[in-house]
Amino acid sequence: MTTIASSRPAGHQRPRVLLYALMIAIAAFYLLPVYLLVITSLKSFEEVSLSRMWDLPSGLYFQSFQRAWEVMGRSFLNSVQLVIPATVISCLLGSMNGYILSKWRFPGSEVLFTLILFGMFIPYQSVLIPLVRVLSTIGLYGSIGGLVLTHVVYGIPITTLIFRNYYVGVPTELVEAGKIDGADFFGIYQHIMFPLSIPGFVVVAIWQFTSIWNEFLFGLIITNAPEKVPVTVALQNLSGSQYTQWNVQMAGALLVALPTLLVYIFLGRYFLRGLLAGSLKG
Amino acid sequence: MEQVKTQEIAAPGHVHRRRWLTRDRLTALLMIAPSAIAIAVFVYGFIGWTGYISLTKWASITPDYTFVGFKNYVDIFNTGRFQTDIRNTIVFTAFFLVGCLALGLLLAMLIDSHVKGEAIFRSIYIFPMSLSFIVTGVAWLWIFTPGNYPTDPTGINLLLHRIGLDFLQSAFITDTRVVPGWYPDWARTKIGVPLAMIPVVIAAIWQMSGFTMAMYLAGLRGISEEIKEAARVDGASEWQVFRHVILPLLQPVTLSAVIILGHISLKIFDLILTMTHGGPGNATDVPGTFMYEITFKANQIARGAAVAIVMLLLVAVLIVPYLIYNARTEVEQ
């Protein structure tokens, strides 16, 4: 160690090269599944064989995607129908809760906040049985509406957390100034807090979009009919079936991955912030 | 706690002291009520309900709330399958935590050493976080499908064959061995590491290590150059700086990471279902898959509820102290 540090002028290049080699090797590990997904999905049905699974395709064939869309297109649209309202409602609720828990604290509001946060960590297995009973009773079991409700409710903890931590950073003087100017609860929210929290909305929207799109357990339990399942459940069914060629499974996996991957590529900065907001305070 | 209360109440000033409940405050309470009620019902109410079900006889489609005490818990802990699940959860959690923390810290240190193309590397390491466990499972399932090796290998085995490392070929997700596989009288499962779990753990680390890296990176960026320089001036080697300056300062990050990763691994379900379905045998079965099957496939509702409550308790042991600690420090600020 000391030799590397002290012989900098001469020995500087070699550790740098090793550093890059290591980073590229690890990057290869991360990209390996993507490579496999992409090349397999682009092969023609005749070309797909397990003994040549790592070889590049001879040309670009989109048959696998076509077939995957035939099987999963419906559920893809289900997921779209599910994720949009659930994300929008989550954002509004979370923002309102965050506003109250940061700027309108009341006796016990910190305890309430902690009690809400606990909901973020529970294994959903511990609520599934009553959830199914209640959704059946109110006629939402097996429907996309039932899934929306479920995702909105269990999304309250994380969305509240992110917005609350965001609003804590907004100076209370602004709120006081608003009050002096005669603004009420909603006036302050509408004219002061909401305009300031657009980045917060982006972070929460991306977070909810990604988690709801990727979610599997609720989809599996709450939707029973094949024409109502979200896309992750459809993919799991596809991968479990013996009769589907595996190139179709790979194309299906890419289809499922595409929306969140696009969000990550174009809005990665916000995605990361949501990621860290869930784990670090403030 | 007391301090905060007095502050809050004093804040509006003397004039309003007698009228704490203004119209605005009432609006605030009304606006947060739906969320509070939803959480009270869907989280705490449902957990209580599940807990109650776990003490009943309910074992068919029609509810049966005949009280049987802790019988279901005694039953599940006496089955080989649930004992296997507990073993597997411990193994999975241990490997997953160590793997994510070690790889995450290594990646954060690499990224933090002022490399060119930092943003590209970082994006590559983190992107799996944006995918569903099902997608991850489908991809890694095929990578770890062994094929009829050595004659007709697939996946990793095929890659190993191509580079002449045939001796490293393995049964991966179809491996039935448990190492070392002790089988004491009191246990109904072999004690050790089920080898089929290793590929699943690798897939999980692939997905979550970038997240760990992001956390460590945020922590590293918060450590000032002066502190490190001061240690170096005092004659500390780079290793000593790392061991005695950087690592202790990263401790809060490690704690958060352990909490987040730990609760994910205790709940793991999707990835197992897609990659192995709990097999071979029950080699990779976990409480999540067990609960799903006995509850929703076999209608043993009360037993499923008992498994769910055990899962909840495992998570609570990890989370509750953390939440209370968080709430306390929050108040101190």
Interface residues (C-beta under 8 A of the other chain):
Chain A: M1 T2 I4 A5 L19 Y20 L22 M23 I26 A27 F29 Y30 L31 L32 P33 V34 L36 L37 T40 L50 S51 M53 W54 L93 M96 N97 I100 L101 W104 R105 F106 P107 E110 V111 L112 F113 T114 L115 I116 L117 F118 G119 F121 I122 P123 Y124 Q125 S126 V127 L128 I129 P130 L131 V134 V153 Y154 I156 P157 T160 D184 F185 F186 T210 W213 N214 E215 F216 L217 L220 I221 T232 L235 Q236 S239 G240 W246 Q249 M250 G252 A253 V256 A257 T260 L261 V263 Y264 I265 G268 F271 L272 L275 L276 G278 S279 L280 K281
Chain B: M1 V4 K5 E8 I9 R23 D24 R25 T27 A28 L29 M31 I32 P34 S35 A36 A38 I39 F42 V43 Y44 G45 F46 I47 W49 T50 I53 L103 L107 L110 S113 V115 F121 S123 I124 Y125 I126 F127 P128 M129 S130 L131 S132 F133 I134 V135 T136 G137 V138 A139 W140 L141 W142 I143 T145 G147 D152 T154 G155 L158 L159 R162 W206 G210 F211 A214 M215 A218 S237 E238 W239 V253 S256 A257 I259 I260 H263 L266 K267 F269 D270 L273 T274 H277 P287 G288 M291 Y292 T295 F296 I301 G304 A305 V307 A308 I309 M311 L312 V315 I319 V320 L323 I324 N326 A327 T329 E330 V331
